[in-house]
């Protein structure tokens, strides 16, 4: 017999007790006593039904949890998650997401010769380990930033969900350990092909994957993420004991308004061994611009994000600054970089949508900013003073698992030497998918 049927029979049995009670009450000649007894018995029955409903809800949640343990678990919503569905092999869930397209840029851009390419393909693996402990990993077969055919490890972590059950609360504290996204800002949450309404990202495009430990959770309308990670660009080993620290605090006023504030320090990075930060910025990384005598450098960042949503679209705005510094003994290389982005998306009739984004970076004293330009020229060569990008896109959504996108981006900038960056405009079309 199922749990639901057993509870239903208990409710019916309780209801059958009432006629006997009414017979007892009828023996009394006092009408007021009979009415009082009926009211008390009715209140008792209502309380029993309420208690049984609570038990039923609890049992239902436990059944759902057991069902989830045999497949995939719910993500916390603060990180890119594998597509729903996928293929189940016992307790292991396998899914994928990616995009294939055609890209062309101006002569100084990253695709001056009109490239067909696999823009990104990721395989996700998830499995329950024990209780509320889950395993998650993604294998990056191709990414927008990877110019080779070498597969790379993306995120790989153990997720200890609902650690706050230690004090009887759900969702207040969860713990992740392994290779995890750097939880700074919010654009990284929508970098994957299916989540990004355009093909390109903003100019700042801050993201990275780094070994470390992360805490996250919710407290009413607030949510938080905090992480301690290596910080250096090696990906496996850290060459400085000073760690990267990142924190983000979010507030959801209602389903339509979302706010967040992020802060981060990369920690000291070793010029010769770490070489650069694990954090991406401006299409490249934070790297030393000091003399050969420089041994350490670092960057500190602050960002605010605001998103307004409605049933058919959204507007997202973020802005922040980054402070770079190093220990060059010859000169003060301190730099302040300001950046911002405004993005809008609107659904149109017949499964079409339109999207646009404007983003800009100011580097008054110059800094390596790649954008859509040639990586070797603008990351290792001339410094950039300022650069902006205006992107316009149109998409068609076949289903939740398949869409087509087209985009044209205008990019303009100015280098340290006074040259104009006006030959990096981008045009692309892409088919994006997940299963």
C-alpha positions in Angstrom: 0.0 0.0 0.0 1.4 3.5 -0.9 2.0 6.2 1.6 -0.6 8.5 0.1 -3.3 5.7 0.3 -2.5 4.9 3.9 -2.8 8.6 4.9 -6.2 8.8 3.0 -7.6 5.8 4.9 -6.4 7.4 8.2 -8.3 10.6 7.4 -11.5 8.6 6.5 -11.2 6.6 9.7 -11.0 9.8 11.7 -14.1 11.1 9.9 -16.1 8.0 10.8 -15.7 8.7 14.5 -17.9 11.7 14.2 -21.3 9.8 14.0 -20.6 8.0 17.3 -19.7 11.4 18.9 -23.0 12.8 17.6 -24.9 9.9 19.1 -23.3 10.6 22.5 -24.2 14.2 22.2 -27.8 13.5 21.3 -28.3 11.7 24.7 -27.9 15.1 26.3 -30.9 17.4 26.6 -28.7 20.4 26.7 -28.6 21.8 23.2 -25.8 24.2 24.1 -23.6 21.3 25.2 -24.3 19.4 22.0 -23.3 22.4 19.9 -20.2 23.0 21.9 -19.2 19.3 21.6 -19.7 19.4 17.8 -17.6 22.5 17.5 -14.8 21.0 19.6 -14.9 17.8 17.5 -14.9 19.7 14.3 -11.9 21.7 15.3 -10.1 18.5 16.4 -10.9 16.9 13.0 -9.6 20.0 11.2 -6.4 19.9 13.2 -6.0 16.2 12.4 -6.4 16.8 8.7 -3.9 19.7 8.8 -1.4 17.5 10.6 -1.9 14.7 8.2 -1.4 17.1 5.3 1.9 18.2 6.8 3.0 14.6 7.1 2.0 14.0 3.5 4.0 17.0 2.3 7.0 15.8 4.2 6.7 12.3 2.7 6.3 13.8 -0.8 9.5 15.9 -0.4 11.4 12.8 0.8 10.1 10.8 -2.2 11.2 13.6 -4.5 14.6 13.7 -2.9 15.0 10.0 -3.4 14.0 10.4 -7.0 16.5 13.2 -7.4 19.3 11.1 -5.9 18.8 8.6 -8.6 19.2 11.2 -11.3 20.4 14.8 -11.2 20.1 17.3 -8.3 18.9 20.9 -8.4 21.7 23.5 -8.7 21.8 26.5 -6.4 21.3 28.9 -9.3 24.5 30.8 -8.7 26.5 29.0 -11.3 26.2 27.8 -14.8 24.6 24.4 -14.6 24.3 21.5 -17.1 21.2 21.4 -19.3 18.2 19.6 -17.8 17.5 16.1 -19.1 20.6 14.5 -20.7 21.3 10.8 -20.6 21.0 8.8 -17.4 23.3 5.8 -16.7 22.0 4.6 -13.4 22.9 7.4 -11.0 25.1 9.2 -13.5 23.7 12.0 -15.6 25.5 13.0 -18.9 24.5 16.1 -20.8 26.1 18.5 -23.3 25.9 22.1 -24.5 27.7 24.0 -27.3 27.6 26.0 -30.5 28.9 25.9 -34.1 29.1 28.9 -36.3 30.7 31.2 -38.8 32.8 34.2 -37.7 34.4 37.1 -39.5 36.2 40.2 -38.1 38.1 43.1 -39.6 41.8 42.7 -40.6 43.0 43.3 -37.0 40.5 41.0 -35.4 40.7 37.4 -34.2 39.0 36.0 -37.4 40.2 38.2 -40.4 39.8 35.3 -42.9 36.2 34.2 -42.2 36.3 31.1 -40.1 33.9 28.2 -39.7 34.5 26.8 -36.2 33.1 24.9 -33.3 32.8 27.8 -30.9 32.2 25.7 -27.8 31.3 22.2 -26.7 31.0 21.0 -23.1 30.2 17.6 -21.7 28.7 17.6 -18.2 28.8 14.7 -15.7 26.8 14.7 -12.5 26.2 12.0 -9.9 25.1 11.7 -6.3 27.9 10.5 -4.0 26.4 10.1 -0.5 23.4 11.8 1.1 23.5 15.5 0.0 27.0 15.2 -1.5 27.1 15.4 -5.3 29.9 15.2 -7.9 29.9 17.7 -10.9 32.4 18.0 -13.7 32.5 19.4 -17.2 35.0 18.6 -20.0 35.5 21.5 -22.4 36.1 20.0 -25.8 36.1 23.4 -27.4 35.8 27.0 -26.0 35.6 30.4 -27.6 39.0 31.2 -26.0 40.8 28.0 -27.0 42.5 28.2 -30.4 43.6 24.6 -30.4 41.8 21.2 -30.5 43.0 20.2 -27.0 40.3 19.3 -24.6 40.5 21.0 -21.2 39.1 20.4 -17.8 36.4 22.9 -16.8 34.8 22.8 -13.4 35.2 19.7 -11.2 34.0 19.8 -7.6 32.2 18.0 -4.8 29.1 19.9 -3.7 28.0 19.5 -0.1 24.5 20.7 -0.2 22.5 21.9 2.8 25.3 21.8 5.3 23.1 24.1 7.3 21.0 21.1 8.2 23.6 20.8 11.0 21.5 23.5 12.7 18.1 22.5 11.1 18.0 25.0 8.2 17.8 24.4 4.5 19.8 26.3 2.0 21.6 28.7 4.4 25.0 27.0 3.8 26.4 24.9 1.0 30.0 24.0 0.4 31.9 23.3 -2.9 35.5 22.1 -3.2 37.6 21.5 -6.3 37.9 23.5 -9.6 35.1 26.1 -9.4 34.1 29.2 -11.3 35.4 32.5 -9.8 32.2 34.0 -8.5 32.9 37.6 -9.3 30.1 39.7 -11.0 27.3 37.9 -12.8 28.1 37.9 -16.5 29.9 34.5 -16.1 26.6 33.0 -15.2 25.4 33.5 -18.8 28.6 32.8 -20.7 27.6 29.4 -22.2 26.2 29.4 -25.7 22.6 28.6 -24.8 22.3 31.2 -22.0 24.1 34.1 -23.8 21.5 36.0 -25.9 24.4 37.2 -28.2 27.4 35.4 -29.5 30.0 37.8 -28.1 30.3 38.9 -24.4 30.9 42.3 -22.9 34.4 43.9 -23.3 35.3 43.2 -19.7 34.0 39.6 -19.8 35.3 38.7 -16.3 35.4 35.0 -15.6 37.7 32.2 -14.7 38.0 28.6 -13.2 40.3 28.1 -10.3 40.9 25.4 -7.6 39.6 26.4 -4.2 36.7 26.2 -1.7 33.4 28.1 -2.0 30.5 28.7 0.4 27.1 29.8 -0.9 23.5 30.0 0.4 20.3 32.0 0.8 18.9 34.0 3.7 15.4 35.2 2.8 15.7 37.6 -0.1 19.5 37.6 0.3 21.9 35.2 -1.2 25.7 35.0 -1.0 28.8 33.4 -2.5 32.3 33.5 -1.0 35.4 31.7 -2.3 39.1 31.3 -1.6 41.1 30.1 -4.6 44.7 29.9 -5.9 44.5 33.0 -8.1 47.5 32.1 -10.4 47.2 31.1 -14.0 48.9 27.7 -13.7 45.5 26.0 -13.2 47.1 23.2 -11.1 49.7 24.7 -8.7 49.9 28.0 -6.9 53.3 29.8 -6.7 52.4 32.3 -4.0 50.8 31.6 -0.6 48.7 34.7 -0.9 45.3 33.4 -2.1 42.5 34.9 -4.2 39.4 35.9 -2.2 36.0 36.6 -3.9 32.6 37.5 -2.4 29.2 38.4 -3.9 26.1 39.5 -2.0 22.8 39.4 -3.9 19.3 40.8 -3.1 16.1 39.9 -4.9 13.5 42.6 -4.2 10.9 40.6 -6.1 10.8 38.3 -9.2 11.5 41.4 -11.4 14.4 43.1 -9.6 17.8 41.6 -8.8 20.8 43.4 -7.3 24.3 42.3 -6.4 27.6 43.6 -5.2 30.9 41.8 -5.8 34.5 42.2 -4.5 37.7 40.4 -5.3 41.4 40.4 -4.8 43.6 38.1 -6.9 46.3 38.0 -4.2 50.0 38.4 -5.0 51.0 36.6 -8.2 54.5 35.5 -9.1 55.6 37.0 -12.3 57.9 34.1 -13.4 55.9 31.1 -12.2 52.2 32.2 -12.1 52.9 34.5 -15.2 49.3 35.8 -15.1 46.1 35.7 -13.1 43.5 32.9 -13.5 40.9 35.7 -13.9 40.0 36.8 -17.4 39.6 40.5 -18.2 39.1 42.3 -21.5 39.6 39.2 -23.6 42.9 38.4 -21.8 44.2 38.1 -18.3 45.7 40.4 -15.6 49.4 40.3 -16.3 52.5 42.2 -15.1 53.4 45.4 -17.0 56.4 46.0 -14.8 60.1 45.9 -15.7 62.0 42.5 -15.7 62.9 43.2 -12.1 59.3 43.0 -11.1 58.5 39.8 -9.0 54.9 40.3 -7.8 51.7 41.9 -9.1 48.0 41.8 -8.1 44.6 43.2 -9.0 41.6 44.3 -6.8 38.1 44.6 -8.2 34.7 45.8 -7.2 31.4 45.5 -9.3 27.7 46.3 -8.9 25.0 44.5 -11.0 21.3 45.3 -11.5 18.8 43.2 -13.5 15.2 44.1 -14.3 13.1 41.2 -15.7 9.7 41.0 -17.3 7.8 38.0 -18.9 9.3 38.6 -22.4 12.8 40.1 -21.7 15.3 41.8 -19.4 17.7 44.6 -19.0 21.0 44.0 -17.2 23.5 46.7 -16.1 26.8 46.3 -14.4 29.8 48.5 -13.7 33.0 48.4 -11.7 36.6 49.1 -11.4 39.9 47.2 -11.2 43.1 48.4 -9.5 46.3 46.8 -10.8 49.7 47.2 -9.0 53.1 45.6 -8.8 56.4 45.9 -7.0 58.5 47.2 -9.9 61.4 48.9 -8.1 62.0 51.4 -10.9 58.5 53.0 -11.4 55.0 53.1 -10.0 52.8 51.1 -12.4 49.5 51.5 -10.5 46.5 51.4 -12.8 42.8 52.1 -12.3 40.5 50.5 -14.9 36.8 51.5 -15.2 34.3 49.3 -17.1 30.5 49.0 -17.6 28.0 47.1 -19.7 24.3 47.5 -20.6 22.4 44.6 -22.1 18.8 44.2 -23.2 16.8 41.3 -24.6 13.2 41.2 -25.9 11.2 38.3 -27.2 9.4 38.9 -30.5 6.5 37.1 -32.2 7.0 33.7 -33.8 9.9 32.6 -31.5 12.2 35.4 -32.6 14.1 37.7 -30.1 16.3 40.7 -30.4 19.3 41.6 -28.2 21.7 44.4 -27.8 24.7 45.2 -25.6 27.0 48.2 -25.2 30.2 47.9 -23.1 33.3 50.0 -22.5 36.6 50.0 -20.7 38.6 53.0 -19.6 42.3 52.6 -18.9 43.7 56.2 -18.5 47.3 55.0 -18.2 47.0 52.1 -20.6 46.6 48.3 -20.0 46.6 45.1 -22.1 43.0 44.8 -23.4 42.4 42.4 -26.2 38.7 42.8 -27.1 38.0 41.3 -30.5 41.6 42.2 -31.6 44.6 40.0 -32.3 45.7 38.4 -29.0 49.4 38.7 -29.7 49.3 42.3 -30.7 47.1 43.7 -27.9 47.9 41.4 -25.0 51.7 41.3 -25.4 52.1 44.5 -27.5 50.6 48.0 -27.3 48.6 49.0 -24.3 45.0 50.3 -24.8 43.7 53.6 -23.3 40.0 53.1 -24.0 37.8 50.8 -26.0 34.0 50.3 -26.6 31.8 47.7 -28.3 28.2 47.9 -29.5 26.6 44.5 -30.3 23.3 43.9 -32.0 21.8 40.4 -32.4 18.7 38.5 -33.6 17.8 35.0 -32.6 15.3 32.3 -33.4 14.4 29.7 -30.7 13.3 26.3 -32.1 13.0 24.9 -28.6 14.7 25.0 -25.2 17.4 22.8 -26.7 18.1 24.5 -30.1 18.4 28.1 -31.3 20.0 30.2 -34.1 21.8 33.5 -33.5 23.3 36.2 -35.7 25.3 39.2 -34.4 27.1 42.3 -35.7 29.4 44.2 -33.3 31.2 47.5 -33.8 34.4 47.9 -31.8 36.5 51.1 -31.5 39.4 52.0 -29.3 42.6 54.0 -28.8 46.1 52.7 -28.0 48.9 54.1 -26.0 50.7 55.2 -29.2 47.6 57.1 -30.4 46.5 54.5 -33.0 42.8 53.9 -33.5 41.4 50.4 -33.1 38.8 50.5 -35.8 39.4 47.3 -37.8 38.0 44.7 -35.3 34.2 44.7 -36.1 32.7 41.3 -35.8 30.0 39.4 -37.7 28.9 35.9 -36.7 26.1 33.4 -37.0 25.8 30.4 -34.6 23.6 27.4 -34.0 23.5 26.6 -30.3 22.3 23.4 -28.7 22.0 21.3 -25.5 20.8 17.9 -24.6 
